Amino acid sequence: MLPAKATFNDLDAELAAELQSHVEKRAISSISDYVDQSTVESALTEAVLELTQQLSQNQQQLSAGRTYSTTWKQRLFIWSNCIDRKQQ
C-alpha cells in the first residue's frame, strides 16, 4: 500500500504545483492586460485633450474670421501619431 500512497502524494504535489503555476500565469496575464488597457486609455485621453484644444483654437480662429491652420486630415494624422508614440 505504501507505493500507491507515495504515488498518490507525488501526483497530488504535482497537481498542486501545476495549479499554482496556472494561477500565477493568469495573474500575470491580468496585470499585463490592465497595463495595456491603461496605456491605450492614457493615449486616447491625451489625444482627445489635444483635439479639444485644437477645436477650441479653430473655433476662436473662425470667430475671428481666420481659416484653419491645417486640414482635418492632417489633424487626424497628428492624433494617430500621438497614439502610436504612447503605445511604444
Buried (B, 14 or more C-beta within 10 A) or exposed (E): EEEEEEEEEEEEEEEEEEEEEEEEEEEEEEEEEEEEEEBEEEBBEBBEEBBEEBEEEBEEEEEEEEEEEEEEEEBEEBBEEBBEEBEE
